[in-house]
């Protein structure tokens, strides 16, 4: 061992060890010395539960997506607990809800699966709890779940629940949400329309909404500067008011600043703005209360948008009136009409849908469109006006038809959605448009049993009663056979 200011080799080794193992050693100013044997005690970490799959939104009274609870160790690995079970319960709820289904499931391979759970009360902020039969396993709570009403229809910014309650979202500068407010900006969360009325159908205008109740009353709310609410004045209403005249309505169709409705027996009445003859009463005068459409026709269905109106008569013939700048009345010319005229060149149809400057109809599985059509499937010439109905080339028979402001869509077998037109208009951040002149399948689509006319983008209801709207999410132009990549957005109706 050396002295004279140097450290021994042992001191160097022990000092290095202490640097790694402190405080098992003590170091003084002089050479380091061992403080004693190193003793370590590792406490076992008990397994814990975690929700590894669950929905964020479900529909009241309907089975939610599968819930999976896993048993995990401290490193996140699965722990197989032979013979153990997991129990699901409601840990937090907005009201006295009942959780139904199989609430206890066995742990298989470290996982318990719950495939038939449902909650009966709509609301936000539900939290589920999971506990294991082995009490040494730490319990878990889920992220928040929203339970929505089952939807009957959706108009683009309003939806109707299966129970007949109306919800609206979006713009409210004219009180069109119907909840008593008048605000600027956008409301992204659906809010309940005031009044507690039970509706059977809804229709959306440019800045007003209307609904028919189970009793046949027609109530409207929102903008009224042109008398589109039908109450005899031009004052904005932020809550529903009943349309004047004591008529019993069966359906309603709201245009930009006017409204039309069918009464018992099929007669049509309209009111509001009428500069283009869209009320069909033989004049171009604004009407503040309902007036009968001229001609004495009886209709099975009506459709209205912007400045023209169309209806399917009881015999299947199609009649239109109002603006005809682009041939949207289907008369073979561009002259406006202030009373119904029959659409030329098409047989009996079962439904008709009206958009800004074009009209489409469905009959015997075939789709026809006329007016300004940058969306004609078998022409593809970039958008011309077709003065009479043009057959849309589809490989399969259409089962339902709907149009938005610049887009047309049809569903085929299995409710697969095909769309064509300005498929990018509105939802894209730069508001630019992509023209697709032939029906293309909507990618990652939720099959819709019904969908809307009049909104900026396709909206509808799926078979399980969920309301959806589709936003476009691609910057490229789809070629023939490509898929339009709309992203379905679920509308939560609490």
PyMOL commands that set and color helices and strands:
alter all, ss='L'
color gray80, all
select helices_A, chain A and resi 9-21+413-415
alter helices_A, ss='H'
color red, helices_A
select strands_A, chain A and resi 25-26+33-34+48-53+57-59+67-72+85-92+99-100+104-106+111-114+118-119+123-132+140-141+145-148+151-154+158-161+166-172+183-192+199-204+208-213+218-222+237-242+249-254+258-263+268-272+287-292+299-305+308-313+318-322+337-342+351-354+358-363+366-373+384-391+400-403+407-411+417-422+435-441+448-451+459-462+467-472+486-491
alter strands_A, ss='S'
color yellow, strands_A
deselect
rebuild
show_as cartoon
